[in-house]
Amino acid sequence: MTHKHTQPRRGAALIIAIVLLACIGVVAGTVLPQMLRDRQETRTELIRQQARQLLDDTLRSAEVQRRSDAEFSGETFSLGPEHQPFDGTFQITTKYQEDRFNAEVEYRDKNGKLIYATQRGPQQ
C-alpha cells in the first residue's frame, strides 16, 4: 500500500542522489587531471635521476676499463625495460676524446620517442 506522500519523497531522494553524483563527478574531473600531471612529472624526474646516475656510473666504469686496457675508447649499450623500472630504453654511450671520457645517456619511450637526453664529461 502506498501513501500519497511517498511519491514526492522518492522524487526528492532521486534529485538529491543525482546532485550528489554530479558533485562527485565535478570534483573527480578537477582532481584527476592534476593527479595525472603530478604522476607524469614524478616519472619524468625519476627518469632524469636514473639518467644522471647512469652517467656517473658509466664514467667511473669507463675510467676503470681504460686503466686495465689502454686501447679501450668507449662503448654503447642499452638498458631496456627488463633491466630497469621504466617501460622505455636507456642508451648509454662513452667516448674517449682528448684524454678524457665523455658520456651521453638518452631515454626513449617504448615507441622510440626521445624523452630525455643528457651528457657529461668527468669534470662537469
N, CA, C and O atoms as CSV, one atom per row, in Angstrom:
chain,resi,resn,atom,element,x,y,z
A,1,MET,N,N,0.826,-1.161,0.000
A,1,MET,CA,C,0.000,0.000,0.000
A,1,MET,C,C,0.885,1.244,0.000
A,1,MET,O,O,1.811,1.341,0.805
A,2,THR,N,N,0.614,2.191,-0.889
A,2,THR,CA,C,1.408,3.405,-0.970
A,2,THR,C,C,0.583,4.596,-0.521
A,2,THR,O,O,-0.627,4.679,-0.730
A,3,HIS,N,N,1.288,5.495,0.096
A,3,HIS,CA,C,0.626,6.713,0.545
A,3,HIS,C,C,0.873,7.819,-0.466
A,3,HIS,O,O,1.780,7.742,-1.294
A,4,LYS,N,N,0.063,8.825,-0.379
A,4,LYS,CA,C,0.195,9.957,-1.289
A,4,LYS,C,C,1.513,10.701,-1.071
A,4,LYS,O,O,2.033,11.306,-2.009
A,5,HIS,N,N,2.049,10.671,0.113
A,5,HIS,CA,C,3.253,11.438,0.435
A,5,HIS,C,C,4.542,10.683,0.078
A,5,HIS,O,O,5.617,11.280,0.128
A,6,THR,N,N,4.475,9.429,-0.271
A,6,THR,CA,C,5.658,8.639,-0.578
A,6,THR,C,C,6.275,9.050,-1.913
A,6,THR,O,O,7.500,9.094,-2.026
A,7,GLN,N,N,5.474,9.347,-2.911
A,7,GLN,CA,C,5.961,9.710,-4.245
A,7,GLN,C,C,6.862,10.947,-4.204
A,7,GLN,O,O,7.965,10.890,-4.749
A,8,PRO,N,N,6.458,12.046,-3.595
A,8,PRO,CA,C,7.343,13.222,-3.564
A,8,PRO,C,C,8.658,12.939,-2.830
A,8,PRO,O,O,9.693,13.498,-3.194
A,9,ARG,N,N,8.637,12.088,-1.812
A,9,ARG,CA,C,9.876,11.752,-1.092
A,9,ARG,C,C,10.816,10.976,-1.991
A,9,ARG,O,O,12.021,11.228,-1.986
A,10,ARG,N,N,10.281,10.022,-2.773
A,10,ARG,CA,C,11.121,9.259,-3.699
A,10,ARG,C,C,11.734,10.192,-4.745
A,10,ARG,O,O,12.910,10.068,-5.088
A,11,GLY,N,N,10.936,11.113,-5.240
A,11,GLY,CA,C,11.436,12.076,-6.230
A,11,GLY,C,C,12.520,12.966,-5.646
A,11,GLY,O,O,13.509,13.263,-6.316
A,12,ALA,N,N,12.342,13.392,-4.402
A,12,ALA,CA,C,13.341,14.234,-3.748
A,12,ALA,C,C,14.629,13.456,-3.513
A,12,ALA,O,O,15.722,13.994,-3.691
A,13,ALA,N,N,14.505,12.198,-3.116
A,13,ALA,CA,C,15.695,11.365,-2.898
A,13,ALA,C,C,16.458,11.164,-4.204
A,13,ALA,O,O,17.689,11.175,-4.216
A,14,LEU,N,N,15.728,10.982,-5.300
A,14,LEU,CA,C,16.363,10.819,-6.601
A,14,LEU,C,C,17.099,12.087,-7.012
A,14,LEU,O,O,18.221,12.016,-7.513
A,15,ILE,N,N,16.491,13.222,-6.808
A,15,ILE,CA,C,17.129,14.507,-7.141
A,15,ILE,C,C,18.384,14.711,-6.300
A,15,ILE,O,O,19.416,15.137,-6.819
A,16,ILE,N,N,18.305,14.412,-5.016
A,16,ILE,CA,C,19.467,14.552,-4.133
A,16,ILE,C,C,20.598,13.620,-4.594
A,16,ILE,O,O,21.760,14.026,-4.624
A,17,ALA,N,N,20.264,12.388,-4.948
A,17,ALA,CA,C,21.269,11.437,-5.419
A,17,ALA,C,C,21.925,11.930,-6.701
A,17,ALA,O,O,23.142,11.828,-6.850
A,18,ILE,N,N,21.140,12.459,-7.623
A,18,ILE,CA,C,21.691,12.977,-8.883
A,18,ILE,C,C,22.608,14.170,-8.625
A,18,ILE,O,O,23.676,14.270,-9.228
A,19,VAL,N,N,22.205,15.068,-7.743
A,19,VAL,CA,C,23.028,16.236,-7.405
A,19,VAL,C,C,24.339,15.787,-6.767
A,19,VAL,O,O,25.402,16.309,-7.104
A,20,LEU,N,N,24.274,14.833,-5.856
A,20,LEU,CA,C,25.496,14.333,-5.216
A,20,LEU,C,C,26.429,13.675,-6.240
A,20,LEU,O,O,27.639,13.898,-6.211
A,21,LEU,N,N,25.874,12.879,-7.129
A,21,LEU,CA,C,26.694,12.258,-8.168
A,21,LEU,C,C,27.318,13.310,-9.082
A,21,LEU,O,O,28.467,13.166,-9.499
A,22,ALA,N,N,26.582,14.349,-9.388
A,22,ALA,CA,C,27.122,15.427,-10.216
A,22,ALA,C,C,28.275,16.127,-9.491
A,22,ALA,O,O,29.299,16.443,-10.098
A,23,CYS,N,N,28.101,16.364,-8.191
A,23,CYS,CA,C,29.176,16.996,-7.408
A,23,CYS,C,C,30.418,16.116,-7.379
A,23,CYS,O,O,31.535,16.607,-7.540
A,24,ILE,N,N,30.225,14.832,-7.178
A,24,ILE,CA,C,31.361,13.904,-7.173
A,24,ILE,C,C,32.039,13.912,-8.537
A,24,ILE,O,O,33.267,13.887,-8.614
A,25,GLY,N,N,31.269,13.946,-9.598
A,25,GLY,CA,C,31.823,13.998,-10.950
A,25,GLY,C,C,32.642,15.247,-11.191
A,25,GLY,O,O,33.708,15.183,-11.804
A,26,VAL,N,N,32.158,16.382,-10.717
A,26,VAL,CA,C,32.887,17.646,-10.878
A,26,VAL,C,C,34.204,17.604,-10.099
A,26,VAL,O,O,35.251,17.998,-10.613
A,27,VAL,N,N,34.141,17.129,-8.871
A,27,VAL,CA,C,35.363,17.031,-8.061
A,27,VAL,C,C,36.359,16.084,-8.723
A,27,VAL,O,O,37.542,16.408,-8.831
A,28,ALA,N,N,35.897,14.928,-9.164
A,28,ALA,CA,C,36.788,13.967,-9.828
A,28,ALA,C,C,37.354,14.554,-11.109
A,28,ALA,O,O,38.521,14.326,-11.430
A,29,GLY,N,N,36.554,15.302,-11.839
A,29,GLY,CA,C,37.010,15.914,-13.087
A,29,GLY,C,C,38.070,16.985,-12.888
A,29,GLY,O,O,38.880,17.231,-13.782
A,30,THR,N,N,38.070,17.617,-11.732
A,30,THR,CA,C,39.096,18.638,-11.475
A,30,THR,C,C,40.334,18.052,-10.805
A,30,THR,O,O,41.443,18.531,-11.043
A,31,VAL,N,N,40.173,17.045,-9.988
A,31,VAL,CA,C,41.297,16.464,-9.260
A,31,VAL,C,C,42.086,15.476,-10.119
A,31,VAL,O,O,43.315,15.450,-10.058
A,32,LEU,N,N,41.405,14.681,-10.901
A,32,LEU,CA,C,42.066,13.645,-11.695
A,32,LEU,C,C,43.109,14.188,-12.661
A,32,LEU,O,O,44.209,13.638,-12.703
A,33,PRO,N,N,42.838,15.230,-13.440
A,33,PRO,CA,C,43.883,15.742,-14.340
A,33,PRO,C,C,45.137,16.208,-13.586
A,33,PRO,O,O,46.255,15.993,-14.055
A,34,GLN,N,N,44.955,16.844,-12.426
A,34,GLN,CA,C,46.108,17.279,-11.636
A,34,GLN,C,C,46.902,16.082,-11.137
A,34,GLN,O,O,48.133,16.108,-11.138
A,35,MET,N,N,46.213,15.041,-10.713
A,35,MET,CA,C,46.895,13.836,-10.248
A,35,MET,C,C,47.683,13.201,-11.393
A,35,MET,O,O,48.804,12.737,-11.185
A,36,LEU,N,N,47.118,13.175,-12.579
A,36,LEU,CA,C,47.822,12.607,-13.733
A,36,LEU,C,C,49.046,13.441,-14.100
A,36,LEU,O,O,50.088,12.882,-14.443
A,37,ARG,N,N,48.938,14.776,-14.034
A,37,ARG,CA,C,50.096,15.649,-14.292
A,37,ARG,C,C,51.184,15.415,-13.257
A,37,ARG,O,O,52.362,15.327,-13.604
A,38,ASP,N,N,50.801,15.315,-11.989
A,38,ASP,CA,C,51.773,15.069,-10.924
A,38,ASP,C,C,52.476,13.729,-11.131
A,38,ASP,O,O,53.686,13.616,-10.935
A,39,ARG,N,N,51.717,12.734,-11.521
A,39,ARG,CA,C,52.299,11.406,-11.765
A,39,ARG,C,C,53.313,11.462,-12.905
A,39,ARG,O,O,54.383,10.860,-12.813
A,40,GLN,N,N,52.986,12.178,-13.973
A,40,GLN,CA,C,53.896,12.292,-15.120
A,40,GLN,C,C,55.153,13.064,-14.729
A,40,GLN,O,O,56.257,12.683,-15.120
A,41,GLU,N,N,55.001,14.142,-13.965
A,41,GLU,CA,C,56.160,14.918,-13.520
A,41,GLU,C,C,57.073,14.074,-12.632
A,41,GLU,O,O,58.296,14.140,-12.756
A,42,THR,N,N,56.491,13.295,-11.753
A,42,THR,CA,C,57.284,12.421,-10.884
A,42,THR,C,C,58.035,11.388,-11.709
A,42,THR,O,O,59.215,11.136,-11.463
A,43,ARG,N,N,57.371,10.795,-12.674
A,43,ARG,CA,C,58.003,9.795,-13.547
A,43,ARG,C,C,59.162,10.420,-14.325
A,43,ARG,O,O,60.233,9.823,-14.434
A,44,THR,N,N,58.944,11.626,-14.866
A,44,THR,CA,C,59.993,12.312,-15.621
A,44,THR,C,C,61.190,12.622,-14.718
A,44,THR,O,O,62.337,12.468,-15.138
A,45,GLU,N,N,60.935,13.048,-13.507
A,45,GLU,CA,C,62.033,13.332,-12.578
A,45,GLU,C,C,62.803,12.054,-12.229
A,45,GLU,O,O,64.029,12.082,-12.119
A,46,LEU,N,N,62.100,10.949,-12.057
A,46,LEU,CA,C,62.778,9.674,-11.789
A,46,LEU,C,C,63.650,9.260,-12.974
A,46,LEU,O,O,64.746,8.734,-12.780
A,47,ILE,N,N,63.175,9.492,-14.191
A,47,ILE,CA,C,63.980,9.191,-15.382
A,47,ILE,C,C,65.219,10.070,-15.405
A,47,ILE,O,O,66.307,9.585,-15.718
A,48,ARG,N,N,65.085,11.336,-15.086
A,48,ARG,CA,C,66.249,12.245,-15.029
A,48,ARG,C,C,67.265,11.767,-13.988
A,48,ARG,O,O,68.466,11.730,-14.258
A,49,GLN,N,N,66.787,11.408,-12.821
A,49,GLN,CA,C,67.693,10.928,-11.779
A,49,GLN,C,C,68.400,9.650,-12.213
A,49,GLN,O,O,69.600,9.492,-11.986
A,50,GLN,N,N,67.659,8.739,-12.836
A,50,GLN,CA,C,68.258,7.497,-13.327
A,50,GLN,C,C,69.317,7.806,-14.378
A,50,GLN,O,O,70.390,7.203,-14.366
A,51,ALA,N,N,69.033,8.729,-15.280
A,51,ALA,CA,C,69.991,9.092,-16.330
A,51,ALA,C,C,71.258,9.691,-15.725
A,51,ALA,O,O,72.363,9.363,-16.158
A,52,ARG,N,N,71.113,10.559,-14.735
A,52,ARG,CA,C,72.305,11.157,-14.089
A,52,ARG,C,C,73.134,10.091,-13.378
A,52,ARG,O,O,74.364,10.118,-13.425
A,53,GLN,N,N,72.460,9.160,-12.726
A,53,GLN,CA,C,73.182,8.076,-12.050
A,53,GLN,C,C,73.905,7.201,-13.063
A,53,GLN,O,O,75.047,6.798,-12.840
A,54,LEU,N,N,73.244,6.907,-14.172
A,54,LEU,CA,C,73.887,6.128,-15.229
A,54,LEU,C,C,75.113,6.852,-15.785
A,54,LEU,O,O,76.130,6.217,-16.064
A,55,LEU,N,N,75.027,8.174,-15.947
A,55,LEU,CA,C,76.188,8.940,-16.402
A,55,LEU,C,C,77.364,8.783,-15.444
A,55,LEU,O,O,78.481,8.474,-15.860
A,56,ASP,N,N,77.103,8.996,-14.181
A,56,ASP,CA,C,78.173,8.883,-13.181
A,56,ASP,C,C,78.783,7.481,-13.179
A,56,ASP,O,O,80.004,7.328,-13.214
A,57,ASP,N,N,77.934,6.475,-13.137
A,57,ASP,CA,C,78.425,5.094,-13.088
A,57,ASP,C,C,79.183,4.715,-14.353
A,57,ASP,O,O,80.205,4.034,-14.290
A,58,THR,N,N,78.678,5.159,-15.503
A,58,THR,CA,C,79.329,4.831,-16.773
A,58,THR,C,C,80.697,5.490,-16.871
A,58,THR,O,O,81.650,4.863,-17.333
A,59,LEU,N,N,80.808,6.739,-16.447
A,59,LEU,CA,C,82.108,7.418,-16.486
A,59,LEU,C,C,83.107,6.724,-15.561
A,59,LEU,O,O,84.264,6.533,-15.935
A,60,ARG,N,N,82.676,6.348,-14.365
A,60,ARG,CA,C,83.586,5.635,-13.445
A,60,ARG,C,C,84.007,4.297,-14.037
A,60,ARG,O,O,85.182,3.935,-13.986
A,61,SER,N,N,83.070,3.576,-14.587
A,61,SER,CA,C,83.368,2.281,-15.187
A,61,SER,C,C,84.325,2.419,-16.374
A,61,SER,O,O,85.245,1.615,-16.524
A,62,ALA,N,N,84.115,3.425,-17.208
A,62,ALA,CA,C,84.996,3.636,-18.362
A,62,ALA,C,C,86.421,3.938,-17.921
A,62,ALA,O,O,87.376,3.453,-18.527
A,63,GLU,N,N,86.566,4.731,-16.876
A,63,GLU,CA,C,87.916,5.033,-16.361
A,63,GLU,C,C,88.599,3.763,-15.865
A,63,GLU,O,O,89.788,3.559,-16.114
A,64,VAL,N,N,87.859,2.913,-15.169
A,64,VAL,CA,C,88.424,1.654,-14.666
A,64,VAL,C,C,88.821,0.760,-15.839
A,64,VAL,O,O,89.898,0.166,-15.827
A,65,GLN,N,N,87.961,0.662,-16.847
A,65,GLN,CA,C,88.286,-0.161,-18.009
A,65,GLN,C,C,89.500,0.380,-18.754
A,65,GLN,O,O,90.321,-0.396,-19.244
A,66,ARG,N,N,89.620,1.686,-18.843
A,66,ARG,CA,C,90.757,2.303,-19.540
A,66,ARG,C,C,92.065,2.005,-18.812
A,66,ARG,O,O,93.100,1.800,-19.447
A,67,ARG,N,N,92.020,1.980,-17.482
A,67,ARG,CA,C,93.241,1.663,-16.722
A,67,ARG,C,C,93.687,0.229,-16.949
A,67,ARG,O,O,94.886,-0.054,-16.947
A,68,SER,N,N,92.738,-0.681,-17.144
A,68,SER,CA,C,93.112,-2.077,-17.363
A,68,SER,C,C,93.339,-2.402,-18.841
A,68,SER,O,O,93.960,-3.415,-19.163
A,69,ASP,N,N,92.837,-1.545,-19.745
A,69,ASP,CA,C,93.005,-1.759,-21.186
A,69,ASP,C,C,93.205,-0.400,-21.853
A,69,ASP,O,O,92.243,0.338,-22.063
A,70,ALA,N,N,94.455,-0.070,-22.187
A,70,ALA,CA,C,94.784,1.243,-22.765
A,70,ALA,C,C,94.120,1.466,-24.119
A,70,ALA,O,O,94.028,2.604,-24.579
A,71,GLU,N,N,93.661,0.408,-24.757
A,71,GLU,CA,C,93.002,0.528,-26.062
A,71,GLU,C,C,91.505,0.821,-25.939
A,71,GLU,O,O,90.855,1.149,-26.933
A,72,PHE,N,N,90.963,0.706,-24.748
A,72,PHE,CA,C,89.529,0.943,-24.568
A,72,PHE,C,C,89.218,2.403,-24.849
A,72,PHE,O,O,89.785,3.298,-24.224
A,73,SER,N,N,88.304,2.642,-25.806
A,73,SER,CA,C,87.985,4.021,-26.193
A,73,SER,C,C,86.498,4.345,-26.028
A,73,SER,O,O,86.033,5.396,-26.469
A,74,GLY,N,N,85.771,3.452,-25.404
A,74,GLY,CA,C,84.360,3.717,-25.150
A,74,GLY,C,C,83.471,2.603,-25.663
A,74,GLY,O,O,83.934,1.631,-26.258
A,75,GLU,N,N,82.196,2.769,-25.420
A,75,GLU,CA,C,81.226,1.759,-25.841
A,75,GLU,C,C,79.833,2.357,-25.837
A,75,GLU,O,O,79.603,3.442,-25.304
A,76,THR,N,N,78.919,1.635,-26.437
A,76,THR,CA,C,77.499,1.989,-26.412
A,76,THR,C,C,76.722,0.753,-26.004
A,76,THR,O,O,76.945,-0.336,-26.534
A,77,PHE,N,N,75.812,0.924,-25.061
A,77,PHE,CA,C,74.957,-0.187,-24.656
A,77,PHE,C,C,73.589,0.351,-24.274
A,77,PHE,O,O,73.415,1.548,-24.044
A,78,SER,N,N,72.633,-0.546,-24.213
A,78,SER,CA,C,71.255,-0.169,-23.896
A,78,SER,C,C,70.750,-0.942,-22.691
A,78,SER,O,O,71.153,-2.078,-22.441
A,79,LEU,N,N,69.863,-0.300,-21.954
A,79,LEU,CA,C,69.160,-0.946,-20.844
A,79,LEU,C,C,67.672,-0.840,-21.133
A,79,LEU,O,O,67.092,0.244,-21.073
A,80,GLY,N,N,67.068,-1.964,-21.443
A,80,GLY,CA,C,65.645,-1.996,-21.741
A,80,GLY,C,C,64.813,-2.213,-20.492
A,80,GLY,O,O,65.345,-2.256,-19.383
A,81,PRO,N,N,63.513,-2.349,-20.670
A,81,PRO,CA,C,62.606,-2.493,-19.525
A,81,PRO,C,C,62.895,-3.704,-18.648
A,81,PRO,O,O,62.523,-3.722,-17.475
A,82,GLU,N,N,63.549,-4.705,-19.198
A,82,GLU,CA,C,63.863,-5.881,-18.397
A,82,GLU,C,C,65.009,-5.626,-17.406
A,82,GLU,O,O,65.242,-6.436,-16.509
A,83,HIS,N,N,65.733,-4.487,-17.567
A,83,HIS,CA,C,66.881,-4.180,-16.698
A,83,HIS,C,C,66.696,-2.924,-15.857
A,83,HIS,O,O,67.591,-2.550,-15.099
A,84,GLN,N,N,65.551,-2.273,-15.983
A,84,GLN,CA,C,65.308,-1.040,-15.224
A,84,GLN,C,C,63.799,-0.861,-15.082
A,84,GLN,O,O,63.034,-1.530,-15.777
A,85,PRO,N,N,63.356,0.032,-14.192
A,85,PRO,CA,C,61.932,0.086,-13.846
A,85,PRO,C,C,61.006,0.812,-14.823
A,85,PRO,O,O,59.804,0.903,-14.570
A,86,PHE,N,N,61.535,1.327,-15.926
A,86,PHE,CA,C,60.709,2.091,-16.854
A,86,PHE,C,C,60.408,1.266,-18.093
A,86,PHE,O,O,61.109,0.298,-18.384
A,87,ASP,N,N,59.365,1.647,-18.822
A,87,ASP,CA,C,58.958,0.861,-19.985
A,87,ASP,C,C,59.727,1.207,-21.254
A,87,ASP,O,O,59.542,0.553,-22.280
A,88,GLY,N,N,60.570,2.202,-21.206
A,88,GLY,CA,C,61.387,2.585,-22.353
A,88,GLY,C,C,62.791,2.021,-22.251
A,88,GLY,O,O,63.044,1.069,-21.514
A,89,THR,N,N,63.714,2.635,-23.016
A,89,THR,CA,C,65.089,2.148,-23.073
A,89,THR,C,C,66.076,3.292,-22.869
A,89,THR,O,O,65.941,4.360,-23.467
A,90,PHE,N,N,67.059,3.055,-22.026
A,90,PHE,CA,C,68.185,3.964,-21.879
A,90,PHE,C,C,69.289,3.500,-22.820
A,90,PHE,O,O,69.606,2.312,-22.869
A,91,GLN,N,N,69.876,4.438,-23.570
A,91,GLN,CA,C,71.055,4.119,-24.359
A,91,GLN,C,C,72.202,4.953,-23.812
A,91,GLN,O,O,72.099,6.175,-23.705
A,92,ILE,N,N,73.291,4.285,-23.467
A,92,ILE,CA,C,74.434,4.933,-22.835
A,92,ILE,C,C,75.632,4.802,-23.757
A,92,ILE,O,O,75.941,3.709,-24.231
A,93,THR,N,N,76.308,5.919,-24.011
A,93,THR,CA,C,77.476,5.924,-24.889
A,93,THR,C,C,78.627,6.607,-24.167
A,93,THR,O,O,78.458,7.683,-23.593
A,94,THR,N,N,79.800,5.977,-24.197
A,94,THR,CA,C,81.017,6.612,-23.693
A,94,THR,C,C,82.012,6.712,-24.834
A,94,THR,O,O,82.103,5.817,-25.675
A,95,LYS,N,N,82.761,7.815,-24.855
A,95,LYS,CA,C,83.794,8.035,-25.866
A,95,LYS,C,C,85.010,8.642,-25.187
A,95,LYS,O,O,84.898,9.528,-24.340
A,96,TYR,N,N,86.172,8.141,-25.578
A,96,TYR,CA,C,87.424,8.681,-25.053
A,96,TYR,C,C,87.936,9.699,-26.051
A,96,TYR,O,O,88.297,9.344,-27.173
A,97,GLN,N,N,87.970,10.971,-25.651
A,97,GLN,CA,C,88.431,12.051,-26.517
A,97,GLN,C,C,89.272,13.020,-25.704
A,97,GLN,O,O,88.923,13.379,-24.579
A,98,GLU,N,N,90.364,13.430,-26.283
A,98,GLU,CA,C,91.229,14.430,-25.644
A,98,GLU,C,C,91.575,14.039,-24.208
A,98,GLU,O,O,91.445,14.843,-23.285
A,99,ASP,N,N,92.011,12.806,-24.037
A,99,ASP,CA,C,92.475,12.283,-22.748
A,99,ASP,C,C,91.403,12.258,-21.651
A,99,ASP,O,O,91.724,12.346,-20.466
A,100,ARG,N,N,90.173,12.142,-22.035
A,100,ARG,CA,C,89.110,12.027,-21.042
A,100,ARG,C,C,87.886,11.357,-21.668
A,100,ARG,O,O,87.730,11.326,-22.888
A,101,PHE,N,N,87.033,10.830,-20.812
A,101,PHE,CA,C,85.800,10.201,-21.274
A,101,PHE,C,C,84.648,11.194,-21.201
A,101,PHE,O,O,84.555,12.011,-20.285
A,102,ASN,N,N,83.799,11.098,-22.171
A,102,ASN,CA,C,82.519,11.802,-22.177
A,102,ASN,C,C,81.439,10.737,-22.254
A,102,ASN,O,O,81.625,9.697,-22.885
A,103,ALA,N,N,80.336,10.994,-21.624
A,103,ALA,CA,C,79.234,10.030,-21.637
A,103,ALA,C,C,77.949,10.748,-22.019
A,103,ALA,O,O,77.754,11.928,-21.727
A,104,GLU,N,N,77.086,9.996,-22.681
A,104,GLU,CA,C,75.776,10.513,-23.073
A,104,GLU,C,C,74.731,9.452,-22.761
A,104,GLU,O,O,74.942,8.262,-22.999
A,105,VAL,N,N,73.614,9.898,-22.230
A,105,VAL,CA,C,72.505,8.993,-21.937
A,105,VAL,C,C,71.253,9.547,-22.606
A,105,VAL,O,O,70.933,10.730,-22.488
A,106,GLU,N,N,70.557,8.662,-23.308
A,106,GLU,CA,C,69.267,9.012,-23.890
A,106,GLU,C,C,68.223,8.040,-23.354
A,106,GLU,O,O,68.486,6.849,-23.193
A,107,TYR,N,N,67.044,8.566,-23.085
A,107,TYR,CA,C,65.933,7.700,-22.709
A,107,TYR,C,C,64.853,7.864,-23.757
A,107,TYR,O,O,64.406,8.977,-24.035
A,108,ARG,N,N,64.436,6.752,-24.335
A,108,ARG,CA,C,63.362,6.735,-25.328
A,108,ARG,C,C,62.220,5.871,-24.799
A,108,ARG,O,O,62.440,4.820,-24.196
A,109,ASP,N,N,61.000,6.340,-25.038
A,109,ASP,CA,C,59.851,5.557,-24.584
A,109,ASP,C,C,59.695,4.304,-25.442
A,109,ASP,O,O,60.482,4.076,-26.361
A,110,LYS,N,N,58.696,3.506,-25.147
A,110,LYS,CA,C,58.526,2.227,-25.838
A,110,LYS,C,C,58.229,2.395,-27.319
A,110,LYS,O,O,58.361,1.440,-28.085
A,111,ASN,N,N,57.828,3.600,-27.739
A,111,ASN,CA,C,57.585,3.877,-29.153
A,111,ASN,C,C,58.811,4.474,-29.849
A,111,ASN,O,O,58.760,4.777,-31.041
A,112,GLY,N,N,59.911,4.643,-29.109
A,112,GLY,CA,C,61.139,5.190,-29.684
A,112,GLY,C,C,61.254,6.696,-29.622
A,112,GLY,O,O,62.223,7.260,-30.131
A,113,LYS,N,N,60.287,7.364,-29.010
A,113,LYS,CA,C,60.323,8.824,-28.900
A,113,LYS,C,C,61.327,9.244,-27.826
A,113,LYS,O,O,61.300,8.733,-26.707
A,114,LEU,N,N,62.216,10.183,-28.181
A,114,LEU,CA,C,63.207,10.681,-27.229
A,114,LEU,C,C,62.503,11.494,-26.146
A,114,LEU,O,O,61.821,12.479,-26.432
A,115,ILE,N,N,62.682,11.063,-24.896
A,115,ILE,CA,C,62.052,11.727,-23.759
A,115,ILE,C,C,63.059,12.603,-23.014
A,115,ILE,O,O,62.730,13.704,-22.573
A,116,TYR,N,N,64.283,12.103,-22.880
A,116,TYR,CA,C,65.288,12.831,-22.100
A,116,TYR,C,C,66.675,12.461,-22.599
A,116,TYR,O,O,66.941,11.301,-22.914
A,117,ALA,N,N,67.550,13.444,-22.668
A,117,ALA,CA,C,68.943,13.195,-23.055
A,117,ALA,C,C,69.836,14.125,-22.234
A,117,ALA,O,O,69.478,15.270,-21.956
A,118,THR,N,N,70.987,13.616,-21.861
A,118,THR,CA,C,71.957,14.404,-21.126
A,118,THR,C,C,73.349,13.866,-21.406
A,118,THR,O,O,73.509,12.707,-21.788
A,119,GLN,N,N,74.344,14.701,-21.216
A,119,GLN,CA,C,75.716,14.253,-21.408
A,119,GLN,C,C,76.632,14.946,-20.409
A,119,GLN,O,O,76.301,15.991,-19.848
A,120,ARG,N,N,77.793,14.332,-20.205
A,120,ARG,CA,C,78.713,14.857,-19.207
A,120,ARG,C,C,80.102,14.284,-19.424
A,120,ARG,O,O,80.274,13.155,-19.882
A,121,GLY,N,N,81.062,15.084,-19.084
A,121,GLY,CA,C,82.446,14.630,-19.040
A,121,GLY,C,C,82.856,14.518,-17.582
A,121,GLY,O,O,82.055,14.851,-16.708
A,122,PRO,N,N,84.049,14.071,-17.285
A,122,PRO,CA,C,84.441,13.827,-15.890
A,122,PRO,C,C,84.496,15.086,-15.028
A,122,PRO,O,O,84.295,14.986,-13.818
A,123,GLN,N,N,84.757,16.260,-15.590
A,123,GLN,CA,C,84.849,17.468,-14.781
A,123,GLN,C,C,83.519,18.202,-14.656
A,123,GLN,O,O,83.427,19.166,-13.896
A,124,GLN,N,N,82.499,17.779,-15.373
A,124,GLN,CA,C,81.230,18.506,-15.348
A,124,GLN,C,C,80.379,18.136,-14.174
A,124,GLN,O,O,79.279,18.666,-14.017
